Amino acid sequence: MSTPLEYYHSLPPVSKLYGVSCLMTTAAYYLQLYHLESIALDYSLVIKKFQLWRLITNFFFLGPFSFPFAFRLIIIAKYGVSLERGPFDKRTADYVWMLLFGALSLLVMAVVPYFWTPFMGRSLVFMIVYIWGREFPNARINIYGVVSLKGFYLPWAMLALDLIFGHRLMPDILGMVAGHLYYFLTVLHPLAGGKFILKTPFWIHKLVAYWGEGIQFNSPVQRDPSAGTAFRGRSYRLNATRTSTREGTQTQRRSSPSPPPAPPQQRNNQDEGVAFRGRSYRLSS
């Protein structure tokens, strides 16, 4: 794209919304608009004080501004967009359900204290990487211009990089488990003759239709025609009285009968343009 704004508008809706939300969450943290403790995942506060927003907000913080943060945003912009434009093309509701299923799986695994982390956005991003590697197993990937490998091995290569850089491996492993669980229930199990049990819920289709962004092929819910419209009603033009009077005058002129056309004037010279005038005879008359 020629400009960043055109690139932004060209992104598919779900990946764009998630990436921008993660960026704005970190930017708001640096502006000191909130404390990290207020959005972290804490089941004791969720249960005792009913702070349900923690179940959602912890997925939008990918860490402070740093190289790992930028790398995770690039993953969303590249592999998340590739999934949404490829296997999930015209399946916006299914892509939303994939992310929600991954988030729910991670929340269930975080109940175990050994698997708990205060922010699970990193695990959700790694789930996107794992599913992309299964959907594009033969794609060629170049890591830092040094190693070239197939897409199937991308999650394992990124896991090795986190090990080299000294990052915790548990969030990556949880993301791989959530991704494999989704891929097994939606692709591997049905291909093996099993029943497809992970169907996108109806309320997800209804939410996407109300949102008015993206396309869901064969959706059971039709898109809301008023989605994204701030005001619907009659419109009026300024100087409507003057305009109406002018239009009424033009209408009267158009509706008045037009005078009959004037009869053609006879030419003064009847012989003008005639080469020969006289009596005619037929041969053998």
C-alpha positions as CSV (number, residue, x, y, z in Angstrom):
1,M,0.0,0.0,0.0
2,S,1.2,3.6,-0.7
3,T,0.3,5.0,2.7
4,P,-0.1,3.6,6.2
5,L,-3.8,4.6,6.2
6,E,-4.5,2.6,3.1
7,Y,-2.8,-0.4,4.6
8,Y,-4.9,0.0,7.8
9,H,-8.1,0.1,5.8
10,S,-7.1,-2.9,3.8
11,L,-6.7,-5.1,6.9
12,P,-9.6,-7.6,7.6
13,P,-11.8,-6.5,10.5
14,V,-11.1,-9.1,13.2
15,S,-7.3,-9.0,13.1
16,K,-7.4,-5.2,12.7
17,L,-9.6,-4.9,15.8
18,Y,-7.5,-7.2,18.0
19,G,-4.2,-5.6,16.9
20,V,-5.4,-2.1,17.4
21,S,-6.9,-3.0,20.8
22,C,-3.6,-4.5,22.0
23,L,-1.7,-1.4,20.8
24,M,-4.2,1.0,22.5
25,T,-4.0,-1.0,25.7
26,T,-0.3,-0.7,26.0
27,A,-0.4,3.0,25.0
28,A,-2.9,3.7,27.7
29,Y,-0.7,2.0,30.2
30,Y,2.2,4.3,29.3
31,L,-0.2,7.3,29.6
32,Q,-0.9,6.1,33.1
33,L,-4.6,5.8,32.4
34,Y,-4.9,2.5,34.4
35,H,-2.8,0.2,36.5
36,L,-1.9,-3.3,35.3
37,E,-3.3,-4.8,38.4
38,S,-6.8,-3.6,37.4
39,I,-6.9,-5.7,34.1
40,A,-4.8,-8.7,35.1
41,L,-6.4,-12.1,35.4
42,D,-7.2,-12.8,39.1
43,Y,-9.8,-15.5,39.7
44,S,-10.1,-14.6,43.4
45,L,-11.2,-11.0,42.5
46,V,-13.4,-12.4,39.7
47,I,-15.3,-14.7,42.1
48,K,-15.3,-12.6,45.3
49,K,-15.7,-9.1,43.9
50,F,-17.4,-10.0,40.6
51,Q,-14.8,-8.3,38.4
52,L,-15.7,-10.1,35.3
53,W,-13.8,-7.7,33.0
54,R,-10.6,-9.4,34.0
55,L,-11.6,-12.4,32.0
56,I,-11.4,-10.3,28.8
57,T,-8.9,-7.5,29.4
58,N,-6.0,-9.7,30.2
59,F,-5.9,-10.9,26.5
60,F,-5.2,-7.3,25.3
61,F,-2.0,-6.6,27.1
62,L,1.0,-8.0,25.1
63,G,3.6,-6.5,27.3
64,P,5.3,-3.1,27.5
65,F,6.7,-1.4,24.4
66,S,9.7,-3.5,23.4
67,F,10.9,-5.7,20.6
68,P,8.8,-8.7,21.8
69,F,5.7,-6.5,21.9
70,A,6.4,-5.4,18.3
71,F,7.1,-8.9,17.2
72,R,3.7,-10.1,18.6
73,L,1.9,-7.3,16.8
74,I,3.7,-8.3,13.6
75,I,2.5,-11.9,14.1
76,I,-1.1,-10.6,14.3
77,A,-0.6,-8.4,11.2
78,K,1.0,-11.2,9.2
79,Y,-0.2,-14.6,10.3
80,G,-3.6,-13.5,11.7
81,V,-4.4,-11.5,8.6
82,S,-3.2,-14.5,6.4
83,L,-5.6,-16.8,8.3
84,E,-8.5,-14.4,7.9
85,R,-7.9,-13.9,4.2
86,G,-7.1,-17.5,3.5
87,P,-8.8,-20.4,5.3
88,F,-11.2,-18.1,7.0
89,D,-12.0,-16.0,3.9
90,K,-15.7,-15.0,4.0
91,R,-16.0,-16.7,7.4
92,T,-15.7,-13.8,9.8
93,A,-17.9,-15.5,12.4
94,D,-15.9,-18.7,12.3
95,Y,-12.7,-16.7,12.8
96,V,-14.2,-14.8,15.8
97,W,-15.3,-18.2,17.2
98,M,-11.7,-19.5,16.8
99,L,-10.3,-16.7,18.9
100,L,-13.1,-17.0,21.5
101,F,-12.6,-20.7,21.8
102,G,-8.9,-20.2,22.3
103,A,-9.5,-17.6,24.9
104,L,-12.0,-19.9,26.8
105,S,-9.6,-22.8,26.6
106,L,-6.8,-20.7,28.0
107,L,-9.0,-19.5,30.8
108,V,-9.9,-23.0,31.7
109,M,-6.2,-24.1,31.8
110,A,-5.3,-21.0,33.9
111,V,-7.5,-22.4,36.7
112,V,-4.5,-24.7,37.5
113,P,-2.1,-22.5,39.4
114,Y,0.9,-23.9,37.6
115,F,-0.5,-22.7,34.2
116,W,-1.7,-19.4,35.4
117,T,-0.3,-16.1,34.0
118,P,-1.7,-12.6,34.7
119,F,-1.9,-11.8,31.0
120,M,-2.7,-14.5,28.4
121,G,-2.5,-12.4,25.2
122,R,0.8,-13.9,24.4
123,S,-0.7,-17.4,24.5
124,L,-3.5,-16.3,22.2
125,V,-1.1,-14.9,19.7
126,F,0.9,-18.1,19.8
127,M,-2.3,-20.0,19.1
128,I,-2.7,-18.0,15.9
129,V,0.9,-19.0,15.0
130,Y,0.2,-22.7,15.6
131,I,-3.1,-22.8,13.6
132,W,-1.3,-20.9,10.7
133,G,1.4,-23.5,10.7
134,R,-1.2,-26.3,10.4
135,E,-3.1,-24.5,7.7
136,F,0.0,-23.6,5.7
137,P,2.4,-26.5,6.4
138,N,4.4,-26.2,3.2
139,A,4.8,-22.4,3.1
140,R,8.5,-21.3,3.2
141,I,9.4,-19.2,6.2
142,N,12.6,-17.2,6.6
143,I,13.5,-16.3,10.2
144,Y,15.8,-13.3,10.6
145,G,17.2,-14.1,7.2
146,V,19.2,-17.0,8.7
147,V,17.0,-20.0,8.9
148,S,14.5,-21.1,6.2
149,L,11.9,-23.7,7.1
150,K,8.4,-24.9,6.4
151,G,5.4,-23.3,8.0
152,F,4.6,-26.5,9.9
153,Y,7.7,-26.0,12.0
154,L,7.2,-22.3,12.7
155,P,5.7,-22.7,16.2
156,W,8.5,-24.9,17.2
157,A,11.1,-22.5,15.9
158,M,9.5,-19.6,17.8
159,L,9.4,-21.7,20.9
160,A,13.2,-22.3,20.5
161,L,13.8,-18.6,20.0
162,D,12.0,-17.8,23.2
163,L,14.1,-20.4,25.0
164,I,17.3,-18.7,23.6
165,F,16.1,-15.2,24.6
166,G,15.3,-16.4,28.1
167,H,11.5,-15.9,27.9
168,R,9.0,-18.1,29.8
169,L,7.9,-21.1,27.7
170,M,4.7,-21.8,29.5
171,P,2.6,-19.1,27.7
172,D,3.8,-20.5,24.3
173,I,3.0,-24.1,25.3
174,L,-0.5,-23.1,26.4
175,G,-1.1,-21.4,23.1
176,M,0.0,-24.5,21.2
177,V,-2.3,-26.7,23.3
178,A,-5.3,-24.4,22.7
179,G,-4.5,-24.2,18.9
180,H,-4.1,-28.0,18.6
181,L,-7.4,-28.5,20.5
182,Y,-9.2,-26.3,18.1
183,Y,-7.5,-27.7,15.0
184,F,-8.2,-31.3,16.1
185,L,-11.9,-30.6,16.8
186,T,-12.6,-28.7,13.6
187,V,-10.3,-30.4,11.1
188,L,-8.6,-33.7,12.2
189,H,-11.5,-35.3,14.0
190,P,-14.1,-34.7,11.2
191,L,-11.6,-35.9,8.5
192,A,-11.2,-39.1,10.5
193,G,-14.9,-39.7,10.3
194,G,-15.9,-38.1,13.6
195,K,-18.7,-35.7,14.1
196,F,-18.2,-32.0,13.8
197,I,-19.0,-30.8,17.3
198,L,-17.3,-27.4,17.4
199,K,-19.9,-25.5,15.3
200,T,-19.9,-21.7,15.5
201,P,-22.7,-20.7,18.0
202,F,-25.7,-18.9,16.7
203,W,-25.0,-15.9,18.9
204,I,-21.6,-15.4,17.3
205,H,-23.3,-15.2,13.9
206,K,-25.8,-12.7,15.4
207,L,-23.0,-10.6,16.9
208,V,-21.0,-10.4,13.6
209,A,-24.2,-9.6,11.7
210,Y,-25.0,-6.8,14.2
211,W,-21.3,-5.6,14.0
212,G,-21.7,-5.2,10.2
213,E,-18.1,-6.0,9.4
214,G,-16.8,-8.9,7.4
215,I,-18.6,-11.6,5.5
216,Q,-19.9,-15.0,6.8
217,F,-20.7,-17.5,4.0
218,N,-24.1,-19.2,4.5
219,S,-24.7,-17.3,7.8
220,P,-28.0,-18.2,9.5
221,V,-28.4,-14.5,10.5
222,Q,-28.7,-11.7,7.9
223,R,-26.6,-8.6,8.3
224,D,-28.1,-5.7,10.2
225,P,-28.7,-2.9,7.6
226,S,-28.6,-0.2,10.3
227,A,-25.2,-1.4,11.6
228,G,-22.7,1.5,11.8
229,T,-25.4,4.1,11.1
230,A,-25.5,6.9,13.7
231,F,-28.7,8.5,12.5
232,R,-31.5,7.4,10.2
233,G,-34.4,9.7,9.3
234,R,-35.6,12.3,6.8
235,S,-33.1,14.8,5.5
236,Y,-33.8,18.4,4.7
237,R,-31.8,20.9,2.6
238,L,-31.0,24.4,3.6
239,N,-33.0,27.1,1.8
240,A,-35.7,24.5,1.2
241,T,-38.4,27.2,0.7
242,R,-36.5,29.1,-1.9
243,T,-35.6,25.9,-3.6
244,S,-39.1,24.5,-3.5
245,T,-40.5,27.8,-5.0
246,R,-37.9,27.6,-7.8
247,E,-38.6,23.9,-8.4
248,G,-42.4,24.6,-8.4
249,T,-42.0,27.4,-11.0
250,Q,-39.9,25.0,-13.2
251,T,-42.6,22.3,-12.8
252,Q,-45.3,24.7,-13.9
253,R,-43.3,25.7,-16.9
254,R,-42.8,22.1,-17.8
255,S,-46.5,21.2,-17.3
256,S,-47.9,24.2,-19.3
257,P,-48.9,23.3,-22.9
258,S,-46.4,24.4,-25.5
259,P,-47.5,26.5,-28.4
260,P,-48.1,24.6,-31.7
261,P,-45.2,24.7,-34.1
262,A,-45.3,27.5,-36.7
263,P,-46.2,26.4,-40.2
264,P,-43.2,26.1,-42.5
265,Q,-42.7,29.2,-44.7
266,Q,-43.1,28.8,-48.4
267,R,-40.1,29.5,-50.4
268,N,-40.2,32.6,-52.6
269,N,-38.4,30.8,-55.4
270,Q,-40.1,27.6,-56.2
271,D,-37.5,26.7,-58.8
272,E,-34.6,26.9,-56.4
273,G,-32.4,23.9,-56.6
274,V,-34.3,22.3,-59.6
275,A,-32.2,21.5,-62.7
276,F,-35.1,20.8,-65.1
277,R,-38.8,21.3,-64.8
278,G,-41.3,20.3,-67.6
279,R,-43.6,17.6,-68.8
280,S,-42.5,14.1,-68.7
281,Y,-43.3,11.3,-71.2
282,R,-43.0,7.6,-71.0
283,L,-41.4,5.7,-73.8
284,S,-43.7,3.7,-76.0
285,S,-46.7,5.7,-74.6
